[in-house]
């Protein structure tokens, strides 16, 4: 996907609270975490700082796909699904280090690359 629909980008700018980041292990068991250190880059990637991942990191390294779920200030939910890139020294990692609060370790940058986008049950892209 080249760019998220404008409605999703606008909702992201008006989001409420942390996101829910979900991965799946090799047995198909989902793992969901709250994430607060998240940034939308390039119009289609949600970068989540790996500060304290454990099961999440293991799932990502086993080639799990992922999902990011967030709500906007009026309560509309958005879910972005796609493959995950895990960057420990490249461009996404370097960018993450510019916005991540230094009190967090920022071991790596996990980027969910949007391939499907939903608002509730409605597919937007």
C-alpha positions as CSV (number, residue, x, y, z in Angstrom):
1,X,0.0,0.0,0.0
2,X,1.4,3.4,-0.9
3,X,-0.6,5.6,1.4
4,X,-3.3,5.2,4.0
5,X,-6.7,6.6,3.2
6,X,-7.0,10.2,4.4
7,X,-9.7,9.4,6.9
8,X,-7.2,7.0,8.7
9,X,-4.4,9.5,8.6
10,X,-6.7,12.2,10.1
11,X,-8.0,9.7,12.7
12,X,-4.4,8.9,13.6
13,X,-3.7,12.6,14.2
14,X,-6.7,12.6,16.5
15,X,-6.2,9.3,18.3
16,X,-7.0,8.6,21.9
17,X,-4.8,6.6,24.2
18,X,-2.3,3.9,23.4
19,X,-2.5,1.5,20.4
20,X,-3.0,-2.3,20.7
21,X,-0.3,-4.1,18.8
22,X,-1.0,-7.8,18.0
23,X,1.3,-10.5,16.7
24,X,0.8,-14.3,16.4
25,X,3.1,-17.1,17.5
26,X,4.0,-20.1,15.4
27,X,1.1,-22.1,16.9
28,X,-1.4,-19.4,15.9
29,X,-1.8,-18.0,19.4
30,X,-2.3,-14.2,19.3
31,X,-0.4,-11.9,21.6
32,X,-1.6,-8.3,22.1
33,X,0.1,-5.5,23.9
34,X,-0.5,-1.8,24.6
35,X,2.0,0.5,22.9
36,X,2.5,4.2,23.5
37,X,5.8,4.8,21.6
38,X,4.3,4.7,18.1
39,X,4.7,6.9,15.0
40,X,3.2,6.8,11.5
41,X,6.0,7.1,8.9
42,X,5.9,7.1,5.1
43,X,2.2,7.3,4.9
44,X,1.7,3.5,5.4
45,X,4.0,2.2,8.3
46,X,3.2,2.2,12.0
47,X,6.6,2.1,13.8
48,X,6.4,0.7,17.3
49,X,9.5,1.0,19.5
50,X,10.7,-2.3,20.9
51,X,11.3,-1.2,24.5
52,X,10.3,-4.2,26.4
53,X,9.1,-6.8,23.9
54,X,9.5,-10.4,24.8
55,X,6.7,-12.6,23.2
56,X,6.1,-9.9,20.7
57,X,9.8,-9.9,19.6
58,X,9.8,-13.7,19.4
59,X,6.6,-13.6,17.2
60,X,8.0,-10.9,14.9
61,X,11.3,-12.8,14.4
62,X,9.3,-15.9,13.5
63,X,7.7,-13.9,10.6
64,X,4.4,-13.1,12.2
65,X,2.1,-10.6,10.6
66,X,0.7,-8.0,12.8
67,X,-2.1,-5.6,13.5
68,X,-2.3,-2.1,15.0
69,X,-5.7,-1.1,16.5
70,X,-6.5,2.5,17.7
71,X,-9.4,4.7,18.3
72,X,-9.9,8.4,17.6
73,X,-11.3,11.0,20.0
74,X,-14.9,10.3,18.9
75,X,-14.5,6.6,19.5
76,X,-14.2,5.3,15.9
77,X,-11.8,2.3,15.7
78,X,-9.2,1.7,13.0
79,X,-7.2,-1.5,12.4
80,X,-4.2,-1.8,10.2
81,X,-2.9,-5.2,9.3
82,X,0.2,-6.4,7.5
83,X,3.7,-7.8,7.5
84,X,6.2,-6.5,10.1
85,X,9.6,-5.2,9.5
86,X,12.0,-5.4,12.4
87,X,14.9,-2.9,12.2
88,X,17.8,-2.8,14.7
89,X,20.1,-0.4,12.8
90,X,18.5,0.9,9.6
91,X,16.4,3.9,8.6
92,X,13.3,3.1,10.7
93,X,15.5,2.5,13.7
94,X,17.4,5.8,13.2
95,X,14.1,7.7,12.8
96,X,12.7,6.1,15.9
97,X,15.7,7.3,17.9
98,X,14.9,10.9,17.0
99,X,11.4,10.8,18.6
100,X,11.7,8.1,21.3
101,X,12.0,9.5,24.8
102,X,15.6,8.7,25.9
103,X,14.3,7.1,29.1
104,X,13.2,4.1,27.0
105,X,15.7,1.6,25.6
106,X,14.5,1.4,22.0
107,X,16.1,-1.9,21.2
108,X,14.6,-1.9,17.7
109,X,11.8,-0.5,15.5
110,X,9.0,-2.8,14.5
111,X,7.0,-1.4,11.5
112,X,3.6,-2.8,10.6
113,X,3.4,-2.2,6.9
114,X,-0.3,-1.6,6.0
115,X,-1.7,-4.1,3.6
116,X,-5.3,-4.1,4.9
117,X,-7.1,-1.2,6.6
118,X,-10.5,-1.3,8.5
119,X,-12.8,0.9,10.4
120,X,-14.9,-1.5,12.4
121,X,-15.9,-4.2,9.9
122,X,-15.6,-1.9,6.9
123,X,-12.6,-2.5,4.8
124,X,-11.1,0.9,3.8
125,X,-8.1,-0.3,1.8
